[in-house]
Amino acid sequence: MTQLAPILPVALLVLIAGLGVAMNRARRRRLAPSPGQPLAQDDAGGVDVPVVGLLLRGGFGGMSRNSINPRLRLTPEGLAFKLFRQTLWPYAELTRVHAGKGLLGATLDIDAARGALHVTLPDLATARQVLAALPRTVPLTPKAAALRDDGVI
């Protein structure tokens, strides 16, 4: 028993990390639309985007995160999201959109005059649909443009 004592904390840490990754993957599978199914557009012209998490970085080093009940909606006026309160960024204020792959899913980094929004999405197919739904006036990085146009990063 004394020989196992040094291994127990490491084994417990590995178990907790594995459980966290499994829970995140299950949540992504639940949020992701069926393969080949486009994001639904409502009568008002808005598109609700399934989001795993949102991270908002503002001025003076401020940061807010929401992975419990985040919301992202593409409206005709701009990008509407909810961390703790509803916020609308007009498309004209967006300065850069970057796409990437992260450990927990596909990511979009959206920079605006007010701050930077980091969006974690269930998969690359959803990220591609979001990029395609954005107006062509929104500036995309080469990776984001490649994902939107070719489906690859």
Buried (B, 14 or more C-beta within 10 A) or exposed (E): EEEEEEEEEEEEEEEEEEEEEEEBEEBBEEBBBEEEEEBEEEEEEBBBBBBBBBBBBEEEEEEBBBBEEBBBBBBEEBBBBBBEEEBEBEBEBBEBBBBBBEEBBBBBBBBBEEBBBBBBBBBBBBBBBBBEBBEEEBEBBEBBBBBBEEEEB
